[in-house]
Amino acid sequence: MKNNFNFLLHLIFIVLLIVTVKMYPQNESRLIEKKGRITFQSSQNTYINFTNTEGIKEGDTLFVKQKNKLLPVIIVKYLSATSCAGENTSLLKLIGDEVIIAFINEKIVDAIKEIDLKSVEIKSDSMKAENIPQVKISNSKKYIPEKNYYGRFSIQSISSLANTGSADDVQRWRYSFSFNKTEFLDPKLSFSSYIIFAYSANKWSEVKSNINNSLKIYDLTLSYKPDNKTTFWLGRHLNSKIGNIGASDGMQVERQLGDFYAGLFIGSRPNYTDYSYNIKLFEYGGYLGRSDKIDDGHMENVIGAFQQTNSMKTDRRFLYFQHSNTLISRTNFFFSTEVDLYKKENNNGKSTFSLTSFYLSLRVAPSRLISFSTSYDARRNVIYYETYKFLIDTLFQNELRQGLRFSTNIRPTNNLFVGLNTGYRFKSGDMKPSKNYGGYMSYSNLPLLGITPSFNFTKIISSYVDGTDVGGKLSKYLSDGINFSVGYRRLTYQYTSISNQIEQNIIASDISILLFKNLNLSINYEGVFEKANTYSRFFIDLTTRF
């Protein structure tokens, strides 16, 4: 009865959400200005960072503003969630940190009319900026400045059913919320958040006993920027410059010092059992970095020192170094390492200098037709001498684990994509190293049918399992806002501890529907069929953006 009541509450909430979004006024003729800044320029592309890239598409034209006039400068070629890259098609020489403007509209045709792109014609016979066609914003049209906030809310239902008994039948609910806003209460303040609440319907008692078993706050930050060189963060914040330490509860500050920048933080780590606030896990540290532009390339180096404690006793003390560069054309190199400076032996703390992790990656894309990437990873278990002191006695040998990966992506034609990958991982004491290799092939939008087929293969061999994963998938764009896919996979694997080979046939189907402008519904089914057992999983996601 209680489960039926919970389901009814969820159903009512979903209906109200749909009705609310439907009633929200939609203005189909408005022109929205979205501003970004140039972060990097190579010989081929210019890279621009936005708060988000919603509404920007490949092929869109980006502009710069000079004397209240718009000049078309960049055609978008690549997109991510918060940045894009494209070719500078103008004769203007762009400078770093220059403001780039995109115009977003619900209907591309209306947007073109708004800025009168028919008058835009790039002339190649002049090197003067004033001869580049100029686009004016029409005062007679409804113009809305770029919004300074972005939000996302989703409800997810995960249902698992099995013929093995009710113990394997599970119903989980997951709510996620994120909200980011600049000029929050004050032009110098910004706010960001990312919160998840998830639970199993049959384990509500665990939520009532400790809400932090279900509530996870990954970001809850108020930032203050008194000038263009200084930033303060207060709350739970994940700093990308020192992302290796994870989120920290407290205060952080960063200051630009010419070509260098320096940062300090003081606070505490989230609780290691339920990710709640725990002031006993006090930590502090600092970092120093430098960013350089060399010709068309970019290089950045960051070094930091951190002290983490538990009840004011040293838990871990370490150094972190990170390097990245694009000094060679079409090449991206990244390297990071951690060195522990503290250890405890016979209950006595002492200084040390021990390599804990070493990671490097290299990506080379000599042309748009092919790219290569490789990475090497070597690490030991991170030891927190106070937090896990009852487990340390079992770690007589903290073996170094090493891994090497290589992959390549090939695009022989505009629609055909092929990828190959292989990996090798080993550790002293293993009976044999772990190896894996595989590949995929996909053809986008088959002629006449409009279907995208893809195929994949993966093989893994280790000291405890030998397995193969082979599958295929068909995807199709059915109509405006509706995508559908269906796929099949066959898994076979043999555990060294079991004589019989395990086989699984997996059928999956997915449909995604854009119900309204900012409301998307996706439904996914996965059926796993073994000789004796069957498992069914249903995943339903309802997401709204605002």
N, C-alpha and C positions, 0 to 999 in steps of 0.2 A: 504494500500500500504506500509506504514511504517513497519507494523508488518511482511509483507512478506519479505521486505528487511532485517529486523533483523534476520528472520529465515534463509535467504539465507547466511548471514554472518556467523551465527553459523554453518551451514552445511559445508561451505567451511573450517572453522577453524577445525572442527572435522575431515574432510577428510585429511587435511594437517597434523594433529596430528597423524593419523593412518599411513600415508605414511612415516612420519619422524621416527616413532618407527620401522616400517618395515625395513627401510633403515639402521637403527642403527646396527652396526656389532655385531653379536652374536658369541661368542667363546664358543663352546660346550665342550671343553676339559680343560678349565682353572680350577685351584684349588685356591679357595679363603680362606684365613685365617681370621677367625673372633675371636677376643679376648674378653674375659669377666673376671670378678673377682668374687671370692667367697664372698658372703655377709652374709651368715648364714649357720650353719650346725646343723641339728637335729640328733636324733638317727637313723632316717630312710633315710633322704634325705640331699643332699647338694644343696644349692641355689646359682645360678650364675646370675649376672647382665650383660647384653650386651647393646650396643647402640641400637640394635634392634635384633630380632631373626628370621629375614627373612632367609629362606633356611634351618633352623634347624627343624628337625622333631622328633616326639616321636620315641624312639628306636635308635637314633643316638648316636655315641660314642664321648665323649669329652676327651681331652688330656691335660697333663701338659708337659712342656719342661724342661728337665734336661740335662745339658751338651750337648746342641744342639741335643738331642734325645727326641722323643715323647713317652710318656707312657700313654696308655689308662687307664682312671680312672673312668669315669662316664657314665652311660647309661641314656639318657634323658627319663623322665617319664611324666613331666608336662611342659606346655609352656604358656607364656603370650607374650605380644607385646615386652617387653624389658627384660624378665628374663625367666629362666627355672629352673627346679629342677629335680634331679635324684639320683639314688642310686650309691654309691661308690663301684664299683665291684672290686677294686684293693686292694692290701695289703698296699698301701701307706697311711700315715696319712696326710691329707690335712690341711693346716692352713688357717686362715682367711685372706682375701684380696689376696689370691694366684691367679695368672693368669691362666685362663682356656682357651683352644683353641678348636674351632670347625672348621671343614673344610667343605666348601659349594661348591657344584658343580651342574650344571644343570642336570647331569645324575649321579645317585647314583652309578651305576656300574663303571663309569669312575673314580669317586672319590675313590672307593674302590681300583681300580687298581693303582691309583696315590700313595696311602700310603701303599699299599701292606698289607691289613688287613688279608690276608690269613696266614700270619706269626704270627698273634696275638693269643696267647693262654694263658689264665690266669691259673697259677698253684696254687693250694691250699696247696701244701706240703712244701712251703717255706715262711718264714716271712721276707726275705731279699729283699729290693727294687731292688737290682741289678739282681735278678733272674726273675723279671717281664719282659716279652717280650718288646722289644723296637722297635719303628717304626721310621725310618729315612725318611726325605723328600728327594726324588730323585732329584738330580740336573739336570737330563736330561729332566725333565718335566717342563712345563711352570708354574711357580709359581707366583701368584699375591698376594701381601700383602692385608690385610683387608682394604677395602675402608673406608675413614674417613668421609663420608658424606651420607646423606639419604634424599631423596626428594619425594614429592607426590603432584600431581596436578590432580584435578578432575573437570569435567563439569557435572552439574545436571540440568535436565529439569523436572519441576513439573507442570503438566497440570490437571486442574479440570474442569469438564463439568457437567452440571445439566440441568434437564428439567424444572427448575423453572424460567428460564430467563437468559439473557446474563450477568446480574449483578453477578451471581454466577459462571460464567466461568472465570477462572483465569489461566494465564500462568506466571510461575516464572522461573527465571534462577538463578543458584547458582554456583559460582566458588570458589574453595578452594585451597590454596597453602600452603605447609609446607616444610621447608628446614632446615636441621641441619648439621653442619660441625664442626669437631674438627680440630685443627691445622689450623685455619682460618687466613691466612696471616702470622701467627707466631705460633710456636709450643705451646705457652702458651695461645693462644686465641681460643675461640670457638664461634660459631654463631648459633642461633636458631630462627625460625620464624613460625608463623601460622596465615594466613590471609584469610578472607572470603569476597567475594563481591556478594551480592544477591539483586535481585530487581524483581518487577512485571512489565511485559511488558507494561501494561496500566498505570503505575505510574512512567514513566521515568522522568516526570517533578519534582517529589520529589527528585530524585537523582541529577538532575541539580541544584536544589535550595540548596541542602546540601548533598554532596557526602557521608558524614558520616552516612546518613540514611541507606546506603547500604554497605559501607566499614567498616568492623570490624577487627581490629588488636588485636588478643588475645595474641600474643607473638612476640616480636621483640627485641632480647637480644644479647648483646655482652658480653661474660664472659672472665675474665682474671685470670689465676691461676699462680702466681709468684712462688709458691712452693706447695708441696703436702698437706699443712695445711691451705692455704688461698685461698679464691675465691672471686672475685669481679664480680658483674653483673651491666651492664649499659643498660638502655632502659626500655621497658615494659616487666616485668618479673613476673611470678607466682612462688613464693618460696614454695615448698612443706612443708617446716618446719612451715610456717605460712600461709598456704593456706586459712585459714578462712577469711583473709582480702581481698582476691582476688588479681588480678594483680595490680601492682604499677608501675607508670612511674617515673624513677629516678635512684638512685644508691643503691646497697645493697652490703654488705660485710659479710663474715662468716670466722671465724678462729677456728681451732681445738686447744684445750688447754688440752692436755692429754686425759682423758676420757670425758672431757666436750667439748662443742663447743658453741661459742657465735656469734651472728649476729646483725647488725644494718642496718636500711634502712632509706632513706629520699627521698621524692618525692611527688607524687600526685596521687589521684584516677582518673580513667577514668571518663569522663563526664557521669552523671547518666541518661541523655536523649538519647544520641546517641553513647556512648562509645568512644568518641574522647578524645584528650588531653585537660585537663583543669587544668591549674596551680593554679587556685583559690582553688581547692580541695586539698590543701597541707596536707601532713601527714608524720609522722615519728614514729619510735619505735625501739624496740630491743627485743631480745629473748636469752634465755640460755637453753641449753639442755645437756643431758648426755645419752650415750648409753653404756649398759653393757651386757656382756655375762656371764651367770651363768649356769654352766654345759653345757647341750645341748640347753638351752633356751636363749632368747634374751629379753632385756627390754630397753625401751627408754622413756624419759620424757622431755617435752619441756614446758617452761613457757615464756610468752611474755607480754609486755605492749605497748599499741598503742594509739596515739593521732591523731585524724582526724579532719580537720578544713574545713571551708568554708569562703573564704575571710578573713582568719586568725582568725576567731572566732571559738571557740570550737564547733564541730559538734558531736563528740562522743569521749569518753575516756574509755578504757576498758582493762581488763586482759584476757589472754587466757592461758589455760593449756591443755596439751594433754599427754596421757599415752598409751603405747601399750606394750604388752609382750606375749611371748610364753614360759613362764617358766614351764608350765605343758605340758607334751608331748601331741601332737595332739590337742592342744588348742590354740586359738588366742583370746586375749582380747584387747579391745580398749575403751578408755574413753576420752571425751573432755568436756570442759565447758567454758563459757564466763561470766564474771562479769563486769557490767557497773560501772564506778567510777564517772560519772558525770550526773547531771540532771539539768533541768531548770524549775523553778516554778515562776510564776508571773514575767517573764522576768528576773529573777535573777538566775545565775548559782551557783550551790553548789555541794559539794562532796557527794557521796553516795556509797553504796556497795550492788548492786542489781543483783541477779542471772538472767541472760538473757537466757542462754541455758545450757542444760545438756544432754549429749548423751553417751550411752554406748552400746557396742555390744559384743557378745560372740559367738564364733564358736568352736564346738567340733566335731572332726572326729575320733571316736574310731577305725575305720577301713575304708578301701576303699569301703566298702559296704554301709556305712551309715554315715551321718553327720547331725548335728543339729546347728541351729543358732537362736539367739534371740537378740532383740535390744529394748532399751527404749529411748524415745526422749521427752524432755520437753523444751519448749521455749516460750518466749514472743516476740512480735514485736520489732525489733531493731529500735530505734528512733534516727534520725539525726536532732538535734534541730535547725540547721540553714537551711539545704537543704530542709527539709519538714516542715518548721515552720508554714505554712498556714494550714497544715493538723493536726498538733498536738492538736489543740483545740478540735478536734472531738474524740480524743483518751482519753476519760475520764477514761476508764478502759482498761488497757492492760492485758487482761486475759491470764492466763497460759494455753497453749495447750499441752496436753500430749498424747503420743502414745506408744503402745506396739505391737511388731511384733514377730512372731515365725514361723520358717520354718524347714523342714527336707527334705533331699534328700536321696533316697534309691536306691541302685544298686544291686538287687537280683542276676542278672547274668551279664556277660560282656556286653550284648547288651540291657538289660532292665533298664530303668531309671524311677523312680517314685518320685514325689515331692508333698508335702503338705505345705500349708501356711495359716496363719490367722493373722489378725490385729485388733487393737482396739484403737480408738482415741476419745478423749473427751475434752471439754472445758466448763468452767462454763458459764451458759447462754444458752447452746444448749438444744433444746427440748429433744433430746436423743443422746447418743454417736454414732459415726460412727463405723460400724463393717464390716469386709470383711473376706472371707475365700475362699479357692479354692485349686486346685491341677492340676497336669499334669502327663501324662504317655507317654513314648516314647520308641520305640523298634528300635534299629539301625540295618539297613541292614537285612531285612527279608530274610531267606533262599530262594533260587531259584529266587525270584523276585528282590532282591537287593533294595527294597524300605524301607524307614524309615517313619513309621506312627507315629503321635503324636496327643494327645488329651488334651484339657484343659477345665477347668471350673472355673468361678469366680462369687462370689455372694457379692454384696455390699448393705448395709442397713445404711441409715443415716436419719437425720431429714428432708431432702428435696428430697431424691430419694431412690428408692428400685429397684435394677437392677440385671440382670443375663446375663452372657456372657459364651456361650458354643460353642466350635469349635473343628475342627480337621484339620490336615495338612498331606499331603503326599509329601515326598522329595525323589529325586533319582539322583544319580550321573550317568549321561548318558554316558559320555566318557571323555577323557583327557580334563580337563579345562571347562567342561560344567556341570552345576547343574540346576535342574528344580524342582519346587515345586508348588503345588496347594492346596488351603485350603478353608474352609467354616466356617463362624461364624454366630451365631444367638444371637442378643442382644434384650432383652426386659427390659424396665425400666418404672417406674411409678413415675412421679414427684408429690409431695404433692400439688402443685399449679395447676395441670392439672388433669382433671377427666379421660381422655382417656389414655390408655396404649400405649406407643410407641414401635413399633417393627421394627427391622432392620435385613435384611438378607444380609450378606457380602460374596462376592466371591473374592478370591485373587489368583493371580498367579505370579510366579517369575522365571526368568531364568537368569543365570549368565554364561558368556562365557569368557574364557581367550583367547583373540584374538591373542596376541603375548606374548612373555616372560614377559613383564612389562606393558601390556595393558589389562585391564579388562572392559567388558561391562556387565551391568546388567539392565534388564527391568522388571518393576513391574507394575501390574495392580490391582486395587481394585475397585469393584463395590458395591455400597450401595443401597439396594432396600427397599423402604418403600411402604406403601399402595398407596400413591399418588405421591411421588417424587422418583427420581433416581439420584444418583451421581456417577460419574466415575472419578477416579484419575489415572494418568499415571506418573510413576517415572522412568526416564532414567538416568543412571549414567555411565560415561566414566572416568576411572581412570588410570593414568599411574604412575609408581614408577621408580625412578632412583637413 
